[in-house]
Amino acid sequence: MIGKIILIFIAGFIVDLLVTKYTDYVARKKRGKATAISGIITLAEFMLIAFIIKDISSNDYISILALASGNCLGTFWATKSI
């Protein structure tokens, strides 16, 4: 259980780093790189959401909290290094 939560957190962190990089590429008008990363982001996010929905029990929202926390830390980390 804890290993799954840590993996979801790390996945959320990485996806948010990609989202920040995607935004940077869009701002710098690098269409090819933005397009490629957009596809990767969409695939990763839908896979994560499907995994969480498939695995979630009736009152267990820890996985959602882990994903949201990973996203938050990913945004903080990415914007701190800009």
C-alpha positions as MATLAB code, in Angstrom:
seq = 'MIGKIILIFIAGFIVDLLVTKYTDYVARKKRGKATAISGIITLAEFMLIAFIIKDISSNDYISILALASGNCLGTFWATKSI';
ca = [
       0.000    0.000    0.000;
       2.660    2.548    0.979;
       4.766    1.623   -2.044;
       1.805    2.266   -4.355;
       1.209    5.660   -2.752;
       4.879    6.627   -3.137;
       4.839    5.582   -6.805;
       1.692    7.641   -7.446;
       3.298   10.630   -5.713;
       6.457   10.302   -7.847;
       4.382    9.896  -11.008;
       2.419   13.061  -10.155;
       5.667   14.910   -9.548;
       7.135   13.823  -12.900;
       3.947   14.581  -14.828;
       3.857   18.077  -13.395;
       7.492   18.644  -14.350;
       6.499   17.666  -17.892;
       3.537   20.052  -17.806;
       5.849   22.883  -16.788;
       8.279   21.997  -19.579;
       5.356   21.838  -22.015;
       4.281   25.350  -20.965;
       7.830   26.567  -21.481;
       7.944   25.074  -24.987;
       4.599   26.667  -25.875;
       5.801   30.045  -24.616;
       8.965   29.730  -26.719;
       6.901   28.550  -29.741;
       8.655   25.182  -30.068;
       5.719   23.384  -31.639;
       7.310   19.998  -32.211;
       8.556   19.584  -28.651;
       5.310   20.959  -27.194;
       3.279   18.548  -29.313;
       5.354   15.522  -28.302;
       5.251   16.344  -24.599;
       1.511   17.037  -24.810;
       0.914   13.479  -25.986;
       3.104   12.042  -23.241;
       1.328   14.119  -20.588;
      -2.122   13.074  -21.784;
      -1.173    9.400  -21.847;
       0.456    9.514  -18.404;
      -2.393   11.420  -16.760;
      -5.107    9.133  -18.120;
      -3.141    6.046  -17.108;
      -2.688    7.428  -13.594;
      -6.339    8.370  -13.245;
      -7.478    4.979  -14.567;
      -5.130    3.228  -12.118;
      -6.413    5.277   -9.193;
     -10.075    4.786  -10.106;
      -9.594    1.057  -10.631;
      -7.741    0.651   -7.340;
      -9.652    3.005   -5.066;
     -11.888    1.658   -2.342;
     -15.063    3.391   -1.227;
     -13.451    5.750    1.291;
      -9.766    5.616    0.382;
      -8.733    8.931   -1.110;
      -5.064    8.611   -0.170;
      -4.087    7.861   -3.776;
      -5.781   11.041   -4.985;
      -4.071   13.019   -2.241;
      -0.704   11.474   -3.181;
      -1.182   12.438   -6.841;
      -2.250   15.985   -5.958;
       0.692   16.350   -3.571;
       3.096   15.147   -6.241;
       1.630   17.661   -8.676;
       2.004   20.469   -6.150;
       5.610   19.621   -5.376;
       6.344   19.227   -9.094;
       5.047   22.727   -9.785;
       7.019   24.175   -6.892;
      10.221   22.405   -7.945;
       9.890   23.343  -11.626;
       9.117   27.003  -10.999;
      11.878   27.272   -8.436;
      14.480   26.216  -11.012;
      13.283   28.679  -13.681;
];
